[in-house]
Amino acid sequence: MCCGGSKHLESNNHSFQETAPWAQGERWEKEERDRGFLVTSGNIFIRWFLGLLCRTEGSKDTKKRYLEKVLHAVFFFGQIHVLPIEPEEFIAEEHQQRLKSQYPAPFEQCRSHLPTKTLCSIALDYVTETFSPTLQRMDQYLEECNRDLWQHVQEMQLKASEFAFCAAVVARSVYKDPRSKAGLQPFYGASLSCKGWAQRRIMIDVSCLETWHPAVAYAVYHGGTGKAIIFPDGVWSKAMRFDHQFLQYQEKPPCRKCRQMFQKVNFRPCPRGHRQEKWQYGNCAETEAFSKLLQGNRAASEGIRSSANENIEAFANVTEPAFRARVIEELRRRNFEVANLQFFEPV
Ligand SMILES: [Zn+2]
């Protein structure tokens, strides 16, 4: 896990200043190694996504929009690494000029704009936008896509722990109206696919500000303190973890934190009888899946309420400045100076 930019190390990590010179050397060696893994990971993800675009039916404009988002997100994570990475480093030399002239925006805006999603979530959006298969076929297709990505990772001889853009879990949520039985459109979400505590912190805050439904941002803001959101009857959720050894999905029960934050949900597999998993911060795919459900299904969003009887929409006035200030501060520590947050949106 990365430990912060040079400013961050100077201002916040006394132990670094006080450690022996050889320990500092080891720290920078580790950063150099992580940097190398990030360059390879970005290169793998871009090549894999280009392959996915070739195999799928989306329109030319849709493909361009998603490719720009992928390029921008990879370049952005390069910019905020302790040892910054220039966009060109992620791309083989023979393709650099073509990509730069065809897609200039990601190259220019990776220094000023933030992505609103991590890489696997962008790819998941593309797959769900360009496909409308049945529930089962979609699960199968996602598994095939993931398997293909992992074959790329293995070819480049990276371990799972070294690949920087891994989304370990995907979740599917569905609202089934208890009276009309209508609904059943599945909404998919992925766990955050970026490595490093600061990167995750930034992307969770950005998601709360810009991407996730206000009710999900409310639950995440209060995560662990008792305040939660209560869903109406009829919400179902299933999560699947990708097994890197067997290259397939395995169902997983929700973690304790998700059960506390998202109440009255029918989780599958049922958490009872399973060992309670520890919460890896920001690593829950349920968050994105529930957010999409609430953004896409009016009956579900109208039935949502706070366990503390607070007005969730009004609460955004409290949380927004807090998230915004924290992102700007975290970026500043990474030498990514912005006075106001701007988000990348391909035209
Ligand atoms: Zn969870």
Boltz pocket constraint, residues with backbone or C-beta under 6 A from the ligand:
constraints:
  - pocket:
      binder: B
      contacts: [[A, 254], [A, 255], [A, 256], [A, 257], [A, 258], [A, 259], [A, 283], [A, 284], [A, 285], [A, 286]]
      max_distance: 6.0
